[in-house]
């Protein structure tokens, strides 16, 4: 069972390839997270699979995103106890594997390894997205390592991370990252907004509400970049940090915005 969390489509793209090559079921953590917040009495909290669980997500400051860790902790996994992690990243995954292994020990899952692949940068509140052509090149180059990991997973073999560096960061730096940068107070909307509501629909944490046709952020943001990157009018800004910056968003079919 492949479960993915994705803001701008990189991890969804990787998960779809993993699912296809391994011939496994594909589920969106985004949809399940949103359902738990909006429909808690009907939301799915338990999963059963006779095949390994594969968790796919982006790298947040050399770790699995906190919302993904919490999702895994809040869920019950029965059947196969093996767990794989596959991360998309900009430059590297640091010591994400060590933390993923610790999470598995906590939940009595068998850690089968963590692997990753570099994908186009999407964290435009701090960095810049690559050009369309550069992003296309990265996407093409990512296919082979994703398929290689999928074949190992299908065979039940361990996987290793070529982009990780043990000890590159610690909990203090990760906590500082969330304290300083993972906020939504600076999100604003320009006159280009057409009140389509796509940002509200895409937010995995149900953190955006339309009021008089305009999006308002409610203070529970994970900075997944779905709202600002997917907006068809480029009407969302994050203070002055994103002005004139290219937005990067990858559709479910693997096409750039």
VOPAGU-2260 file (C-alpha; in pm, 1 decimal, decimal comma):
REM VOPAGU-2260
SITE   aa  ch    i         X         Y         Z
SITE  UNK   A    0       0,0       0,0       0,0
SITE  UNK   A    1     148,8     333,2    -109,5
SITE  UNK   A    2      37,4     636,0      93,3
SITE  UNK   A    3     160,6     978,2     -17,8
SITE  UNK   A    4     156,2    1336,7     103,8
SITE  UNK   A    5     221,6    1602,1    -158,5
SITE  UNK   A    6     178,6    1978,1    -180,3
SITE  UNK   A    7     287,8    2066,0    -532,7
SITE  UNK   A    8     286,5    1723,2    -693,2
SITE  UNK   A    9     645,5    1595,1    -665,2
SITE  UNK   A   10     570,7    1325,6    -409,9
SITE  UNK   A   11     242,3    1237,2    -580,6
SITE  UNK   A   12     437,8    1183,9    -903,4
SITE  UNK   A   13     692,4     962,7    -727,9
SITE  UNK   A   14     417,6     768,6    -549,5
SITE  UNK   A   15     230,3     705,5    -874,3
SITE  UNK   A   16     543,3     555,6   -1030,5
SITE  UNK   A   17     612,8     343,4    -721,9
SITE  UNK   A   18     253,2     221,7    -722,7
SITE  UNK   A   19     254,9     143,0   -1093,4
SITE  UNK   A   20     584,0     -46,2   -1097,3
SITE  UNK   A   21     511,4    -234,8    -775,6
SITE  UNK   A   22     149,0    -298,1    -876,0
SITE  UNK   A   23      26,0    -164,9    -544,1
SITE  UNK   A   24    -267,5      38,9    -412,8
SITE  UNK   A   25    -224,4     419,6    -407,4
SITE  UNK   A   26    -380,6     641,8    -139,9
SITE  UNK   A   27    -356,3    1017,3     -79,2
SITE  UNK   A   28    -269,7    1123,3     275,3
SITE  UNK   A   29    -379,5    1474,3     175,2
SITE  UNK   A   30    -734,7    1357,6     116,9
SITE  UNK   A   31    -736,1    1145,4     430,9
SITE  UNK   A   32    -597,3    1428,4     646,6
SITE  UNK   A   33    -862,0    1664,7     517,8
SITE  UNK   A   34   -1136,2    1410,4     576,8
SITE  UNK   A   35   -1020,8    1356,9     936,1
SITE  UNK   A   36   -1060,4    1730,2     997,2
SITE  UNK   A   37   -1387,2    1783,3     812,2
SITE  UNK   A   38   -1558,7    1444,4     851,9
SITE  UNK   A   39   -1402,1    1287,4    1164,3
SITE  UNK   A   40   -1679,2    1032,5    1214,0
SITE  UNK   A   41   -1639,7     882,4     867,4
SITE  UNK   A   42   -1265,0     928,6     821,5
SITE  UNK   A   43   -1034,6     632,5     771,8
SITE  UNK   A   44    -785,5     568,4    1054,0
SITE  UNK   A   45    -709,1     198,0    1002,3
SITE  UNK   A   46    -530,5      28,6     712,8
SITE  UNK   A   47    -485,3    -337,3     632,9
SITE  UNK   A   48    -245,6    -470,5     372,1
SITE  UNK   A   49     -72,6    -799,9     303,9
SITE  UNK   A   50     203,2    -602,2     131,7
SITE  UNK   A   51     447,6    -350,6     284,2
SITE  UNK   A   52     339,5       3,2     362,0
SITE  UNK   A   53     521,7     265,2     155,7
SITE  UNK   A   54     509,9     623,4     285,7
SITE  UNK   A   55     595,3     888,4      26,8
SITE  UNK   A   56     639,2    1255,2     114,2
SITE  UNK   A   57     861,0    1561,2      71,9
SITE  UNK   A   58    1159,0    1643,0     293,3
SITE  UNK   A   59    1103,7    1922,8     546,3
SITE  UNK   A   60    1433,2    2046,0     692,6
SITE  UNK   A   61    1592,9    1701,0     656,4
SITE  UNK   A   62    1299,8    1521,4     816,0
SITE  UNK   A   63     962,0    1370,8     734,8
SITE  UNK   A   64     699,6    1649,4     766,4
SITE  UNK   A   65     544,2    1665,8    1111,4
SITE  UNK   A   66     195,6    1627,8     966,0
SITE  UNK   A   67     302,3    1300,2     804,8
SITE  UNK   A   68     458,2    1172,9    1127,7
SITE  UNK   A   69     137,3    1258,5    1312,3
SITE  UNK   A   70     -76,8    1092,0    1047,3
SITE  UNK   A   71     124,1     771,1    1081,0
SITE  UNK   A   72     105,3     783,5    1461,0
SITE  UNK   A   73    -271,5     839,5    1452,3
SITE  UNK   A   74    -332,2     544,4    1217,1
SITE  UNK   A   75    -351,0     172,6    1281,5
SITE  UNK   A   76    -168,6     -58,3    1041,3
SITE  UNK   A   77    -250,0    -427,8    1030,8
SITE  UNK   A   78    -136,9    -713,6     811,5
SITE  UNK   A   79     217,5    -670,5     687,3
SITE  UNK   A   80     443,2    -491,7     938,9
SITE  UNK   A   81     711,5    -383,1     691,6
SITE  UNK   A   82     741,8      -9,4     621,4
SITE  UNK   A   83     933,0     174,8     350,3
SITE  UNK   A   84     984,0     550,3     320,1
SITE  UNK   A   85    1047,0     735,3      -4,4
SITE  UNK   A   86    1116,7    1109,6       8,3
SITE  UNK   A   87    1139,7    1378,6    -256,2
SITE  UNK   A   88    1395,4    1647,0    -179,8
SITE  UNK   A   89    1562,8    1958,8    -308,7
SITE  UNK   A   90    1923,6    1894,2    -205,0
SITE  UNK   A   91    1923,6    1607,9      43,9
SITE  UNK   A   92    1741,8    1427,8     324,6
SITE  UNK   A   93    1993,6    1469,5     607,9
SITE  UNK   A   94    1918,3    1222,3     884,9
SITE  UNK   A   95    1556,5    1159,2     783,2
SITE  UNK   A   96    1623,0     785,1     771,4
SITE  UNK   A   97    1724,8     776,3    1136,6
SITE  UNK   A   98    1406,0     952,1    1244,0
SITE  UNK   A   99    1191,6     729,4    1021,8
SITE  UNK   A  100    1350,9     422,3    1177,2
SITE  UNK   A  101    1280,7     558,0    1525,6
SITE  UNK   A  102     918,1     616,4    1428,7
SITE  UNK   A  103     890,1     255,7    1312,3
SITE  UNK   A  104    1032,3     126,8    1641,6
SITE  UNK   A  105     776,2     335,5    1828,2
SITE  UNK   A  106     490,2     185,9    1625,7
SITE  UNK   A  107     634,3    -166,7    1610,9
SITE  UNK   A  108     676,7    -154,9    1234,0
SITE  UNK   A  109     973,4    -316,5    1060,0
SITE  UNK   A  110    1181,3     -39,1     901,3
SITE  UNK   A  111    1287,8    -152,6     553,8
SITE  UNK   A  112    1478,0     161,9     466,3
SITE  UNK   A  113    1439,1     509,6     324,1
SITE  UNK   A  114    1527,8     623,4     -24,0
SITE  UNK   A  115    1487,3     956,6    -198,9
SITE  UNK   A  116    1512,8    1143,1    -525,1
SITE  UNK   A  117    1590,0    1504,8    -603,4
SITE  UNK   A  118    1297,8    1692,2    -756,1
SITE  UNK   A  119    1229,5    2053,7    -862,0
SITE  UNK   A  120    1236,1    2304,8    -576,2
SITE  UNK   A  121     889,2    2419,7    -469,0
SITE  UNK   A  122     949,3    2598,5    -137,4
SITE  UNK   A  123     924,8    2942,7    -291,5
SITE  UNK   A  124     873,7    3129,1      35,8
SITE  UNK   A  125    1248,9    3075,3      89,4
SITE  UNK   A  126    1393,8    2958,7    -242,0
SITE  UNK   A  127    1326,0    2988,6    -615,1
SITE  UNK   A  128    1167,0    2728,5    -838,1
SITE  UNK   A  129    1371,4    2616,5   -1140,1
SITE  UNK   A  130    1281,8    2714,6   -1493,0
SITE  UNK   A  131    1031,7    2502,2   -1682,2
SITE  UNK   A  132    1304,2    2332,5   -1887,5
SITE  UNK   A  133    1529,5    2266,1   -1587,6
SITE  UNK   A  134    1235,7    2118,4   -1399,0
SITE  UNK   A  135    1151,6    1894,6   -1694,3
SITE  UNK   A  136    1508,1    1765,1   -1695,9
SITE  UNK   A  137    1490,6    1684,4   -1324,5
SITE  UNK   A  138    1159,1    1505,8   -1368,7
SITE  UNK   A  139    1298,1    1289,9   -1648,4
SITE  UNK   A  140    1607,1    1206,4   -1443,5
SITE  UNK   A  141    1394,1    1109,7   -1142,5
SITE  UNK   A  142    1207,4     826,6   -1314,9
SITE  UNK   A  143    1490,0     570,8   -1315,2
SITE  UNK   A  144    1577,0     590,8    -941,2
SITE  UNK   A  145    1207,9     582,9    -846,8
SITE  UNK   A  146    1151,6     272,2   -1060,4
SITE  UNK   A  147    1465,2     112,3    -913,7
SITE  UNK   A  148    1333,9     165,2    -559,9
SITE  UNK   A  149     993,1      30,9    -662,6
SITE  UNK   A  150    1146,4    -293,0    -791,1
SITE  UNK   A  151    1333,5    -345,4    -463,6
SITE  UNK   A  152    1015,8    -277,5    -266,7
SITE  UNK   A  153     820,4    -523,1    -481,9
SITE  UNK   A  154    1082,6    -788,1    -400,8
SITE  UNK   A  155    1071,0    -705,6     -29,6
SITE  UNK   A  156    1435,6    -598,7     -22,5
SITE  UNK   A  157    1577,2    -309,5     185,5
SITE  UNK   A  158    1635,2      29,1      25,0
SITE  UNK   A  159    1903,2     289,7      99,7
SITE  UNK   A  160    1922,2     666,0      68,4
SITE  UNK   A  161    2183,9     813,0    -164,1
SITE  UNK   A  162    2092,8    1169,2     -66,1
SITE  UNK   A  163    2114,0    1134,5     311,5
SITE  UNK   A  164    2388,4    1233,3     552,3
SITE  UNK   A  165    2368,1    1104,8     907,1
SITE  UNK   A  166    2397,8    1375,3    1170,7
SITE  UNK   A  167    2360,6    1663,9     925,5
SITE  UNK   A  168    2093,9    1819,9    1143,5
SITE  UNK   A  169    1915,7    1769,9    1473,0
SITE  UNK   A  170    1583,7    1820,2    1642,0
SITE  UNK   A  171    1679,1    2171,9    1749,9
SITE  UNK   A  172    1729,5    2291,3    1392,3
SITE  UNK   A  173    1409,7    2123,0    1278,2
SITE  UNK   A  174    1216,6    2287,5    1562,0
SITE  UNK   A  175    1368,1    2624,2    1471,5
SITE  UNK   A  176    1263,4    2573,7    1109,0
SITE  UNK   A  177     901,1    2521,7    1210,3
SITE  UNK   A  178     907,4    2809,8    1457,0
SITE  UNK   A  179    1050,2    3060,1    1208,9
SITE  UNK   A  180     918,5    2953,8     871,5
SITE  UNK   A  181     614,3    2726,9     893,4
SITE  UNK   A  182     348,8    2995,3     928,4
SITE  UNK   A  183      61,3    3133,7     724,3
SITE  UNK   A  184      34,1    3492,4     851,4
SITE  UNK   A  185     204,5    3638,3     544,5
SITE  UNK   A  186     -21,9    3474,4     287,8
SITE  UNK   A  187    -224,9    3735,3      99,9
SITE  UNK   A  188    -434,8    3742,6    -213,7
SITE  UNK   A  189    -417,0    3998,7    -493,5
SITE  UNK   A  190    -688,1    4148,3    -713,5
SITE  UNK   A  191    -617,0    3872,3    -966,4
SITE  UNK   A  192    -816,8    3627,0    -751,8
SITE  UNK   A  193   -1128,8    3499,3    -930,0
SITE  UNK   A  194   -1275,0    3318,7    -625,5
SITE  UNK   A  195   -1238,3    2975,2    -784,8
SITE  UNK   A  196   -1186,6    2811,1    -444,0
SITE  UNK   A  197    -910,4    2577,6    -564,4
SITE  UNK   A  198    -680,1    2678,3    -278,9
SITE  UNK   A  199    -949,7    2589,9     -26,4
SITE  UNK   A  200   -1008,4    2252,5    -192,8
SITE  UNK   A  201    -640,1    2161,0    -208,0
SITE  UNK   A  202    -539,9    2246,8     148,1
SITE  UNK   A  203    -478,4    1912,2     324,8
SITE  UNK   A  204    -531,2    2069,9     667,3
SITE  UNK   A  205    -856,8    2248,2     577,9
SITE  UNK   A  206    -676,1    2568,0     677,1
SITE  UNK   A  207    -823,3    2794,6     407,9
SITE  UNK   A  208   -1174,4    2934,9     409,7
SITE  UNK   A  209   -1336,8    3152,1     148,6
SITE  UNK   A  210   -1491,6    3461,6     301,5
SITE  UNK   A  211   -1674,0    3688,2      58,5
SITE  UNK   A  212   -1506,3    3494,1    -219,0
SITE  UNK   A  213   -1150,9    3545,8     -94,1
SITE  UNK   A  214    -924,8    3291,6      80,4
SITE  UNK   A  215    -835,6    3340,7     445,5
SITE  UNK   A  216    -576,9    3129,1     627,8
SITE  UNK   A  217    -669,9    2999,2     972,5
SITE  UNK   A  218    -331,0    2948,5    1140,1
SITE  UNK   A  219    -282,9    2572,3    1092,0
SITE  UNK   A  220     -43,5    2563,4     797,6
SITE  UNK   A  221     231,6    2316,2     709,4
SITE  UNK   A  222     371,3    2525,6     421,2
SITE  UNK   A  223     305,7    2253,6     164,7
SITE  UNK   A  224     278,7    2527,0    -103,9
SITE  UNK   A  225     -30,8    2374,1    -263,3
SITE  UNK   A  226    -233,6    2694,8    -244,6
SITE  UNK   A  227      26,5    2938,5    -375,3
SITE  UNK   A  228     166,5    2703,8    -639,8
SITE  UNK   A  229    -159,3    2569,9    -785,0
SITE  UNK   A  230    -348,6    2900,4    -803,7
SITE  UNK   A  231    -442,3    2936,3   -1172,5
SITE  UNK   A  232    -418,0    3315,5   -1152,7
SITE  UNK   A  233     -95,0    3334,7    -947,1
SITE  UNK   A  234    -303,4    3548,7    -714,1
SITE  UNK   A  235    -151,2    3429,9    -385,8
SITE  UNK   A  236     162,2    3586,6    -239,4
SITE  UNK   A  237     364,2    3526,7      76,3
SITE  UNK   A  238     454,1    3879,2     179,4
SITE  UNK   A  239     720,8    4012,5     -54,4
SITE  UNK   A  240     914,4    3683,8     -60,3
SITE  UNK   A  241     727,5    3534,9    -356,3
SITE  UNK   A  242     670,6    3839,1    -575,7
SITE  UNK   A  243     770,9    3779,2    -936,8
SITE  UNK   A  244     879,8    3424,0    -851,0
SITE  UNK   A  245     785,7    3134,1   -1074,3
SITE  UNK   A  246     534,0    2890,1    -927,6
SITE  UNK   A  247     601,9    2518,6    -964,7
SITE  UNK   A  248     311,4    2274,3    -963,2
SITE  UNK   A  249     295,2    1924,5   -1110,1
SITE  UNK   A  250     -41,5    1778,2   -1204,8
SITE  UNK   A  251    -146,8    1423,7   -1124,5
SITE  UNK   A  252     -64,6    1338,1   -1486,4
SITE  UNK   A  253     291,7    1465,9   -1441,0
SITE  UNK   A  254     253,2    1792,5   -1632,9
SITE  UNK   A  255     390,8    2121,6   -1505,8
SITE  UNK   A  256     154,4    2412,6   -1451,0
